């Protein structure tokens, strides 16, 4: 019995270790990179953070710090890319949201048109919608319990129950829409300088749009060393495949 318990415990520990690999930060490497950043050694900090990314030690704080380091060396494309990666893991991170907007304004990066949920539901964050959904759900549950055990069922309480259910469902829809937008695996950020989207897969093809570093695109397909992408301003064109990186790793 003791041997079987030990085996099960060891298996559980290994499973937890593998499950947490993406979020766990190896303390020495992360601390060293943070120390380099604090000392103003930004290239060294970038090298340390990037080594953690290559080893799949991903977290919102890692990408946020890496974005800050790239911003300090004037690499706006990679700064925006890493702020986006931080927000993909933690959409309600206010620091990353503020820095992303600041760098986009400075670099004049172009953005894709917002989706309907992003345009019409952005007055609350995903985290605030989650709180609203939880409050509305429990209020609806208590209202329903009261109606079940009440001798009389006033119409106003039935209306309140329907309204609370609608708020819960709407909040869940908003959360799902925000999360699916952040999780889009086709979303990419232009990281190279002076990228020209072209009509065909050739350097001498006509230019569709010039993309500043940090511009947002959506990769639709890849042919050799070229990627066909949806561009800002509802345009489409071909860009060098190595000139942009996907937000989702």
N, C-alpha and C positions, 0 to 999 in steps of 0.2 A: 504493500500500500504506500509506504514511504517513498519507494523508488518511483512508482507511477506518479505520485504527486510531484516529485522533483522534476520528472520529465515534462509534465504538463506546465509547471511553473516556468521552466526554461523555455518551452515553446512559446508561452505567452509573452515572455520578456523579449524574445527575438521578434515576434510579430509587432509588438509595440515599438521596438527600435526601428524596424523597417517602415512602419506607418508614419513615424515622426521624422523620417530622414529629410523630407522636403522642407520642414519648418524649423528643425533644430539647427542652431548655429554652433559650429565648433568654436568654443569660447576663445582659445588663443588667437586663431586667425582673425576672427571678427574684432576682437579687442585691439589687435595689432593694426588692422586697417583703420579702425576708429581713431587710434592714437596718431597714425600718420595724417589723417584728415585734420585732427585738432592741431597738429604741429604745422599745418600748411603744406605738407608733402602730398599734394593731391595726386600726382601720377602714381606714387607708391600706394596710396589708398585705393585708387582705381584698380591697380594690379591685384591687391589683396582681395577686394570685393569680387572682382571678376573670377578669381580662382575659386571662390565659394560658389559662384553661379555655375561654373563648369562642373563642379562636383555635386550639383543639384541640391545644394543647401539653400533652398529658396525660402524667402519670407518677405513680407511687406517692408519690414525695417531694413533689410539688406538692400532691396531695390531702391528704397527711398534714399538711403545713405549714398548709394552708388550714383543716383541721379544728382544729388547735391555735389558730389565730387566732380562729375562731368560738367556740371554748371560752372564750377569754380575754374575749370580750365578752358571754358568757352566753347565746349562741345555741346551745343544746344540739342542736336539731333539725338544723341545718346542720353542726354539728361531727360528729355521728354519721353523717350522710350522707357527708361527705368521708372519714371514717375507713373507712367501708364501701367507698367508691370506691377508696381506697388498697389495701385488702385484695383487692378484685376484680382489681387489676393485679398485686399481690404478696401472695399469701395468707399467706406465712410471715414477715410483717413484725411482729416482736414488739412494737415500740413502738406501732404502730397497734392491735394486739390489746389491749394493756394499757390504752391511753387510751380505746378504745371501751368496754371493760368499766367503767372508772371513770365515764365520762360517762353511760352507761346507768344505773348505780346512782344517780348524783346526780339525774338527770332522772326516774327511775322509768319509763323508757320500756318499753313492752310489746314482747315478741318473739313471732314466730310459733313454733309448735311445731317442734322440730328434726326433720330428716329422719332416717331410720334410720341412714345412714352417720355423720351428725354426732353422733348420740346414742351409737352403739356403737363408733365407730372414732376418736373424738376424743382417745384417749390418746397419739396421735402426730400431728404436723403433716404437711401435705402434703409438705414438704421432707424430713422424716425418712422418710416412706414411700418417697420417691424414692430416698433413699440405701439403704434396706433392699431395694428392688427391684433396684437395681444390684448390690449385694453378692450377693444370692441368685441373680441371673441368672448372674454370672460364676462363682460356686461351682458352680452347676448345669452350666455349660458345661465346667468342668474335670473335674467328676465324670463327666459323659457321655463325655468324651474318654478318661478313665481306664478306664471300663467297655468302651469300644470296643476299646481296645488290650490289655486285660487278658486273660490266658488263662483265668482263673476270674472269675466275676461273683457275688460274695457277695450274698446277699439284702439284707443290711443296707445295702450301697451303693446298691442299686436303690431301697430305701425312702428313703434320704437324697436321692436324685435326685428322686423324686416329691415329697418334702416341700419341697425347694428350689423346684421348679416351682410348687407350690401357693403358697408364700410370695411368689414373684414375681408370679403372677397376682393374688393377693389384694391386694398392694400397689398394683399398677396399677389395680385396681378402686377401691381407696380414693382414689387420686389423682384418678381420673376423676370419682368421686362428689363429692369436695370441689370440684373445678374447676367441675363443672356447677352445683353449688349457688351458687357465687359468680357464675357467669355468667348466672344467671336474669334475663332481661330484664324480667320482670314484677315483680321485687322493687323496692320503693320505701320511702322513709322519710318519715314525717310531719314537715314543717318548720314548719307554722303552729302557733299557740297555741290550746289549748282546742278541738280538732277533735272534733266529734261525728259518729260514723258513724250513719246514719239508715236507716230501713226503706224509704224511697222518696226520689225526687229532689225533695225539698221541705224548706224550712227548718222547717216545722211538723210534719214527719213524726216518728214516734217514734224515740227514740234507742236504738241497739243497744249502743254502747260509746263511752266518752270516751277519746280517744287523746292521751296526753301527747306533747310534741315528742320526736322521735327514735324513736317507735314504728315497728315494722316491719310492713309490709303487702305484699300481692301484688295488683297491679292486674289485674283479670280482663276488664274492658271499660270503655268510656267512652261516655257519652251527654250530649252538649252540655257543660255546665260541671260535670258530675258524673262520678265514677269509681266503678264497682262493684268492691269489693275483698274479698279474703280477709283476715280480721283475726285478731289473737291470740285465744286461748281458743276456737279453732275456730268463730268467728262470721263472718258476712258482712254487708256493708252498703254504703251509698252515702256518699261523702265529696266535698266540693268538689274539683274536679280540680286546682286551684292550691294545695291545702294539702299536697301530697306531691310528691316528686320521685323519679324512678327512679334506682336506683344506677348502672345501665349507661347511659351517654350515647349 
